[in-house]
Amino acid sequence: MRLPICLAILLSVSAAFATEPETRTLPSGVTMQIHREGPDGAPPARTDVVRVHYQGSLSDGTVFDSSYARGNPAELPLDRLISCWQEVLQQMTPGTLVHIVCPPETAYGRRGVRGRIPRDATLSFVIELIEVRH
């Protein structure tokens, strides 16, 4: 039962990627492709909690984490996230779907994450901002 639901979610995300995205390179070097803009609304402030669906991959395509696969969005305090997420999410409104590429210095850098993310890894994320709690 979970597999069809995950597949349906991933297909809907894939459909959003069918059009040519707007691409921005941020001051930190993070590349941000906007696949779907959310309706008007306020982006999160650094002290807010965000509710997101996401998938994180290594540069070879290996998925290391996915809220889509778990079937539940994550609720995360923005000020505790890696810097590339903080920078990107503060430019998003609820409903926005992006693909970002984070240079190592904006992600986990030299420390990596034991057993999951190598040192100095460039990471790729699909992030869908669902809700902002102030």
LINQUICOR-V882740 format. One record per pair of residues at least 6 apart in sequence whose C-alpha atoms are under 8 Angstrom apart, sorted by the first residue. I is the first residue (numbers start at 1). J is the second residue. If there is no record, write none. Layout:
<<I	J> <I	J>>
//
This chain:
<<2	71> <5	71> <6	68> <6	69> <6	71> <9	68> <10	68> <16	35> <16	36> <17	35> <19	35> <20	35> <21	33> <21	34> <21	35> <21	36> <22	33> <22	34> <22	35> <23	31> <23	32> <23	33> <23	34> <24	31> <24	32> <24	33> <25	31> <25	32> <26	32> <28	84> <28	106> <29	102> <29	103> <30	84> <30	100> <30	101> <30	102> <30	103> <30	106> <31	100> <31	101> <31	102> <32	88> <32	98> <32	99> <32	100> <32	101> <33	98> <33	99> <33	100> <34	96> <34	97> <34	98> <34	99> <35	96> <35	97> <35	98> <35	99> <36	95> <36	96> <36	97> <36	98> <37	92> <37	93> <37	95> <37	96> <37	97> <38	92> <38	93> <38	94> <38	95> <38	96> <38	97> <39	93> <39	94> <39	95> <39	96> <40	93> <41	93> <41	94> <42	93> <42	94> <43	89> <43	90> <43	91> <43	92> <43	93> <43	94> <43	132> <44	50> <44	89> <44	90> <44	91> <44	92> <44	93> <44	132> <44	133> <44	134> <45	78> <45	90> <45	134> <46	78> <46	79> <46	86> <46	90> <47	77> <47	78> <47	79> <47	134> <48	77> <48	78> <48	79> <48	132> <48	133> <48	134> <49	75> <49	76> <49	77> <49	78> <49	132> <49	133> <49	134> <50	74> <50	75> <50	76> <50	77> <50	78> <50	129> <50	130> <50	131> <50	132> <50	133> <51	73> <51	74> <51	75> <51	76> <51	129> <51	130> <51	131> <51	132> <52	73> <52	74> <52	75> <52	76> <52	127> <52	128> <52	129> <52	130> <52	131> <53	66> <53	67> <53	68> <53	72> <53	73> <53	74> <53	127> <53	128> <53	129> <53	130> <54	66> <54	67> <54	68> <54	73> <54	125> <54	126> <54	127> <54	128> <55	63> <55	64> <55	65> <55	66> <55	67> <55	68> <55	125> <55	126> <55	127> <56	63> <56	64> <56	65> <56	66> <56	123> <56	124> <56	125> <56	126> <57	63> <57	64> <57	65> <57	123> <57	124> <57	125> <58	64> <58	117> <58	121> <58	122> <58	123> <58	124> <59	121> <59	122> <59	123> <59	124> <64	116> <64	117> <67	73> <67	74> <78	85> <78	86> <79	86> <82	106> <82	107> <82	108> <83	106> <83	107> <84	102> <84	106> <84	107> <89	129> <92	129> <93	129> <94	128> <94	129> <94	130> <94	131> <94	132> <95	128> <95	129> <95	130> <95	131> <96	128> <96	129> <96	130> <97	126> <97	127> <97	128> <97	129> <98	126> <98	127> <98	128> <99	124> <99	125> <99	126> <99	127> <100	124> <100	125> <100	126> <100	127> <101	122> <101	123> <101	124> <101	125> <102	122> <102	123> <102	124> <103	121> <103	122> <103	123> <104	110> <104	120> <104	121> <104	122> <104	123> <105	120> <107	122> <107	123> <108	119> <108	120> <108	121> <109	119> <109	120> <109	121> <110	119> <110	120> <111	118> <111	119> <111	120> <112	118> <112	119> <112	120> <112	121> <113	119>>
//
